[in-house]
């Protein structure tokens, strides 16, 4: 998913000519938690949450810093930002479905008081709320009302001067071709003492000009950077039910849009590499160095810009164990939230309780014995895993690993979100020991957005060591390694044959019977024998001998111009050797299968 940055909006916000920063986010999680209003409990309604991945039902400043990633494009911003989730209301069956958030923008806007030229970064531990989940009307001149607005996005048509499309403080009476943007401003004047308050607002105040800035009141003299959210909802993907009918519903049950509100927990580090990154950015970056929302033009931010990490970030903690209607309809909104139409008191269900609702990580169940290896690169010459595979719209990590387990494979890899691959070993030069950064596997699983299923040409790999077996070679034979073909002839040119039932054991036994001490399998079905290697045949990387044997897919039989070779030692004939191979069962060569024997190397292509 690509996250846009809406720069033209700043003109409408009457921002002074100085630095402003836009952090774009994917959604971290959608759940009924609110550590500000309902610490330690299930909250009253579902929220869409972005920011640091240590978001939890109870939070402290220290806990924000213990997160391992963030959805913010600046990796040190472990703050959390959240608003109520928006739902689609289906008139036909009175059901609800979550309207996905396309992306979120969080703006940092320096707005100075008169006579000042600096604003302060948020103090450690600051938390605050803007808006009111119980508001039922717009109050003209009240900055708490003015702080909540909506924009109907239509990039293909000009609606200038059309009041029906103008930015407003409640829902529109028509659909929005490119989504609806829910916007919220936060108070920016701090009392300088309290990091929170009983109503989570009164330790903060609006400047004299409300959302447009101005001087801070004497009761709240500390001017902090102004915070502004954009949550862009994909309303265009759902039919509009017509003017006068309910179409959009917040998780509170509100059908007007007036109850929109936002929560913020500061998670910027007070020090990163010895500096306060946010304060440095506010102090150093302005129109003179062309910041204007472009993070890479602000030197204090540059070392921490990582959009790939942001897109791969997933929650660390438990979510409320309930169906929030992600991708399907539900009969009721989670919590005590009946449909709330008009300006009356919020309705409730009789005898409603959250008793019996627990918490879960929502991660798919991985079969016993499998552990996650990490993120690996796909081969550049073929598939890394060439055994069984399938593609599914309901893919999760658990779905893929369970499929591979059922087919006896120890290796399971998920790629491109919905593709599953299995095998007994890594093929075509791919490696399961050279791991990529986790953000390279950043595509959410189609059926579980709380976990990732590989990426573009990258696999999330799982392994089950218990499914590997031990093969016994014929007496006196040991592995000689992967060898290249010779320069102008076969590497082993004395005797050869092909068999659809080829195995290393079949090749070794045949070469021994013909009186040769070296055997080599190639291209899955070919066997070559000799007492010496022809000129130009040299050791090759073991990963290039990765083709499954024609007679036993659990073993490898060379590759393209590569031989899996073995050597017979008559002095060691009294000892048998064994090798642990990528397998799930013991091997029995089926030598009765018809074979084509070739007593001389082909004179044409070595393949």
BELCOR-V636693 format. One record per pair of residues at least 6 apart in sequence whose ideal C-beta (glycine too) atoms are under 7 Angstrom apart, sorted by the first residue. I is the first residue (numbers start at 1). J is the second residue. Records with the same first field share a line. If there is no record, write none. Layout:
I = J  J
This chain:
1 = 26  311
3 = 24  26  103
4 = 103
5 = 22  24  105  293
6 = 105  230
7 = 292  293
10 = 20
14 = 212
15 = 109
16 = 111  112
17 = 287
18 = 110  286  287
19 = 110  282  285  286  291  298
20 = 107  108  109  110  293
21 = 108  281  293  295  298
22 = 105  107  293
23 = 72  73  74  77  106
24 = 73  103  105
25 = 50  71  72  103  104  106  310
26 = 71  103  310  311
27 = 48  50  101
28 = 49  50  51  53  55  71  313  315
29 = 49  55  315  319  450
30 = 46  48  85  98  324  326
31 = 46  47  319  320  324
32 = 42  43  45  46  320  322  334  335
33 = 43  47  57  320
34 = 43  47  263
35 = 56  57  58  59  265
36 = 127  129  200  263  265
37 = 43  200
38 = 44
39 = 57  58
40 = 57  58
41 = 57
42 = 320  354  357
44 = 335  336
45 = 84  251  252  335  337
46 = 84  85  251  324  334
47 = 82  83  84  85
48 = 82  83  85  101  231
49 = 55  80  82
50 = 71  81  104
51 = 70  71  72  78  79  80  81  267
52 = 64  67  70  78  79  80  267
53 = 67  68  69  70  313  314  315  316
54 = 63  64  66  67  316  317
55 = 80  315  317
56 = 63  317
59 = 265
61 = 124  125
64 = 78  79  265  267
65 = 78  267  269
67 = 78  316
68 = 316
69 = 309  313
70 = 77  78  310  313
71 = 310  313
72 = 310
73 = 295  305  307  310
74 = 295  301  304  305
75 = 304  306  309
76 = 268  269  272  277  304
77 = 267  268
78 = 267
79 = 264  265  266  267  268
80 = 265  267
81 = 104  106  229  262  264
82 = 263
83 = 182  184  229  231  260  261  262
84 = 133  250  251  252  260  261
85 = 98  251
86 = 99  233  248  250
87 = 96  97  98  99  249  251  325  333
88 = 96  97  99  238  247  248
89 = 96  246  247  249
90 = 329
91 = 241  245
95 = 329  330  331
96 = 249  325  329  330  333
97 = 325  328  329
98 = 324  325  326
99 = 233  234  235  238
100 = 234
101 = 231  232  233
102 = 179  232  234
103 = 232
104 = 229  230  231
105 = 230
106 = 227  229
107 = 228
108 = 225  227
109 = 225  226  228
110 = 119  225  282
111 = 119  188  213  226
112 = 119  223
113 = 215  216  223
114 = 215
116 = 223
118 = 283
119 = 223  224  225  282
120 = 222  223  224
121 = 225  268  276  278  279  282
122 = 224  266  268
123 = 195
124 = 266  270
125 = 195  266
126 = 195  266
127 = 195  196  200  264  265  266
128 = 186  187  200  201  204  264
129 = 200  201  261  262  263
130 = 147  184  185  186  187  261  262
131 = 147  148  184  260  261  262
132 = 144  259  261
133 = 252  259  261
134 = 259  346
135 = 258  259
136 = 256  258  343
137 = 258  343
138 = 145  169  170  258
139 = 145
143 = 206  210  211
145 = 169
146 = 210  211
147 = 184  185  211
148 = 169  184  260
149 = 167  168  169  183
150 = 167  168  171  172  180  181  182  183  257
151 = 167  181  183
152 = 165  172  176  180
153 = 176  178  179  180  181
154 = 176  177  178
155 = 178
156 = 177
159 = 165
164 = 174
170 = 256  257  258
171 = 248  256  257
173 = 243
174 = 240
175 = 235  236  240
176 = 235  236
177 = 236
178 = 236
179 = 232  233  234  235  236
180 = 233  235
181 = 230  232
182 = 231  233  260
183 = 229  230
184 = 229  260  262
185 = 211  228
186 = 227  262  264
187 = 201  204  205  206
188 = 207  223  224  226
189 = 204  205  206  207  216  217  220  222  223
190 = 203  204  220  222  224
191 = 203  219  220
192 = 221  222
194 = 203
196 = 203
197 = 203
204 = 220
205 = 216  217  219  220
207 = 213  214  215  216
208 = 214  215
216 = 223
225 = 282
227 = 264
229 = 262
235 = 248
240 = 247
241 = 247
246 = 255  339  341
249 = 255  339
250 = 259  260
251 = 333  337
252 = 259  337  340
253 = 333  337  338  339  340  346
254 = 340
255 = 339  340  341
268 = 277  278
269 = 277
270 = 276
277 = 300  304
280 = 300
281 = 298  300  301
284 = 299  300
285 = 291  298
289 = 297
290 = 297
291 = 297  298
295 = 301  305
296 = 302  305
308 = 439  442
309 = 439
311 = 442
312 = 438  439  441  442  452
314 = 450  451  452
315 = 450
318 = 359  360  361
319 = 359  360  362
320 = 357  359
321 = 357  358  359  360
322 = 334  357
323 = 330
324 = 334
326 = 449
336 = 348  349  352
338 = 347  348  349
340 = 346  347
362 = 448  450
363 = 450  451
364 = 396  397  398  399  448  451
365 = 398
366 = 397  398  401  462
367 = 401  402  405
369 = 464  466
370 = 401  412  462  463  464
371 = 462  463
372 = 462
373 = 432  461  462  463
374 = 435  461
375 = 435  436  438  440  441  458  460
376 = 384  430  431  432  435  436  458  459  461
377 = 430  436  457  458
378 = 384  415  430  457  458  459
379 = 427  428  429  430
381 = 428  429
382 = 427  428
383 = 421  427  428
384 = 413  426  427  428  430  459
385 = 411  413  421  422  423  427
386 = 423  427  548
387 = 409  422  423  424  553
388 = 407  409  422
389 = 419  420  421  422
390 = 403  420
391 = 418  419
392 = 399  418
393 = 418  446
394 = 446  447
395 = 414  417  418  420  445  446  447  453
396 = 445  447  448  451
397 = 414  445  451  453  460
400 = 412  414  420
401 = 412  462
403 = 420  422
404 = 412  422
407 = 422
408 = 467  584
409 = 422  423  424  584
410 = 424  463  464  465  467  468  582  584
411 = 422  423  424  461  463
412 = 420  422  462
413 = 421  454  459  460  461
414 = 420  453  454  459  460
415 = 421  454  458  459
416 = 443  454  456
417 = 443  444  445  446  453  454
418 = 446
424 = 553  554  582  583  584
425 = 556  582
426 = 432  543
427 = 546
428 = 546
429 = 543  544
431 = 543
432 = 461
436 = 458
440 = 455  458
441 = 452  454  455  458  460
442 = 452  455
443 = 452  453  454  455
444 = 452
445 = 451  452  453
452 = 460
453 = 460
454 = 460
467 = 584
468 = 580  582  583
469 = 581  583  584  585  586
470 = 578  580
471 = 555  578  579  581  583  587
472 = 576  578
473 = 505  508  566  577  578  579
474 = 505  508  509  512
475 = 573  576
476 = 568  569  570  572  573
477 = 508  566  568  577
478 = 566  567  569  577
479 = 566  579
480 = 518  565  566  567
481 = 539  542  565
482 = 539  540  541  542  544  545  562  564
483 = 491  520  533  537  538  539  540  563  565
484 = 537  538  540  561  562
485 = 491  537  561  606
486 = 534  535  536  537
487 = 535  536
489 = 534  601
490 = 528  534  601  606
491 = 520  528  533  534  537  563
492 = 518  520  528  529  530  533
493 = 530  534  601
494 = 516  529  530  531
495 = 511  514  516  529  599
496 = 526  527  528  529  598  601
497 = 510  527  595  596  597  598
498 = 525  526  595  596  598
499 = 506  525  550  551  593  595
500 = 525  550  593
501 = 550  551  589  590  591  593
502 = 521  524  525  527  549  550  551  557
503 = 549  551  552  555  587  589
504 = 521  555  557  564  566
505 = 587  589
506 = 551  589  591
507 = 519  521  527
508 = 519  566
510 = 527
511 = 518  519  529
512 = 568
514 = 529
516 = 529  530  531
517 = 531  567  568
518 = 529  530  531  565  567
519 = 527  529  565  566
520 = 528  558  563  564  565
521 = 527  549  557  558  563  564
522 = 528  557  558  562  563
523 = 547  558  607
524 = 547  548  549  550  557
525 = 550
528 = 563
540 = 562
544 = 559  562
545 = 556  558  559  562  564
546 = 556  559
547 = 556  557  558  559
548 = 556
549 = 555  556  557
550 = 557
551 = 589  590
552 = 587
554 = 581  582  583  584  585  587
555 = 581  583  587
556 = 564
557 = 564
558 = 564
561 = 606  607
